[in-house]
Amino acid sequence: MWVKDEKTKCSYEISRHVRLLRHRYYGVTELRIFNPRPMVAYADSIEAVVRLCLEMYRKTSGIYIGVQPRVLDLFDKAPNCWRHACSAPNSNCACDRDIEYITVCFFDIDVVSEARAKGHPASEEELDRSYYAARLLSQEEGFALSSTICCSGNGHYVLAPVLPISVFDKEVAIKFQRFCQQVANKIAAQVEGVKIDPVYNLSQVMLLMGSTVNHKSQATPERPHRVAHFVTKPVQAKSFALYHMILNTEIPSYSSTSNTLQQKIKCDLSKIEECEFIKWCRKYPLQVTEPQWFALATNLANLEGGQELFYEISRLDMFRYNHQQTQRLIERVLNRGYNPVGCEKIKASGFPCPKLKYCHVRAPIYLTGLFSIWKG
């Protein structure tokens, strides 16, 4: 049973986190858990967020909150209540197109070490290193008076509220991602052994402060699990400087970018959702191996809407998802002209399709009706 002080402290930290993200007036707040099974909830107030989180406290290894506000239309899919997370075509989890406003810049700072690579939590020395990088970032132009540092349990977060930016077209999202990556690259170059994860997709989630013990790794006496918490007092001030710096970030023109923005083949993309391999990747994202991920990319990258679908499925594995790596894989598939990986090779990679013997296509892409484009 909880003691009153523990429950009060937990509620207080959750409230501070939600206020810092500044979702009010710009949409609703998304909450997610991934075990014992994936669930999602949308909350329209701080009080609702607190209640929902307390319902799951100690029942899951992590409670996650959407960094940016979600479009109000999603509220009806889980209105102030927990519901089982569903995959497409009836997905009830937010994706990038469900974000209408950017209200905060978010950075996830971790360390690179042999112990961390083996799946152990960070040591105190490693936390000191990531904290040092977080302090450097929080002193950058535009961040100095509006940054908050949090401990994720294995590293540190930096959050900086920004004057809300309307995501009225794809170019705004690209500018935001490019700006954040430029800042991250500058800081990572100054601190040895530190990596800053590229978590700049608009639908990114983060650990909720105060209510979560980060159980993502194998603890030892020297490397314990820790509660995610605020390190510095949350700063509510919205940065006008960051607003202008983001919108004035230069990006390559669409005409000079790679084939990632071109070579899209019109088709009935919904038919590929009938593929057992696609369904499996959605249902078990943590089990998708590198060869299977590559196979997925070769079957989707050339299709109209296929790249967006590939990003959507890739993001379901929030522990390994990396926006830049995903983009580079799409570019590699297009620039090198890889044929779509067929069903037999997908089977050899470890996925025993239950329909393989009587399916009428040789690769998932052909479910769209594109039988004559590749030899396979």
DAMO-V219065 format. One record per run of one state. SS is the DSSP state (H for helix, E for strand, C for the rest). FROM is the first residue (numbers start at 1). TO is the last residue. If there is no record, write none. Layout:
SS&FROM&TO, SS&FROM&TO
//
This chain:
C&1&3, H&4&21, C&22&27, E&28&33, C&34&38, E&39&43, C&44&45, H&46&56, C&57&63, E&64&66, C&67&69, E&70&70, C&71&71, H&72&77, C&78&78, E&79&79, C&80&82, E&83&84, C&85&95, H&96&98, C&99&100, E&101&111, C&112&113, H&114&117, C&118&119, E&120&120, C&121&123, H&124&138, C&139&146, E&147&151, C&152&155, E&156&166, C&167&169, H&170&188, C&189&193, E&194&197, C&198&204, E&205&207, C&208&212, E&213&213, C&214&217, E&218&218, C&219&219, E&220&220, C&221&222, E&223&223, C&224&226, E&227&227, C&228&228, E&229&230, C&231&238, E&239&239, H&240&247, C&248&253, H&254&256, C&257&258, H&259&261, C&262&264, E&265&265, C&266&268, H&269&274, C&275&275, H&276&283, C&284&284, H&285&287, C&288&289, H&290&300, C&301&302, E&303&303, C&304&305, H&306&315, C&316&322, H&323&335, C&336&342, H&343&348, C&349&363, H&364&368, C&369&376
//
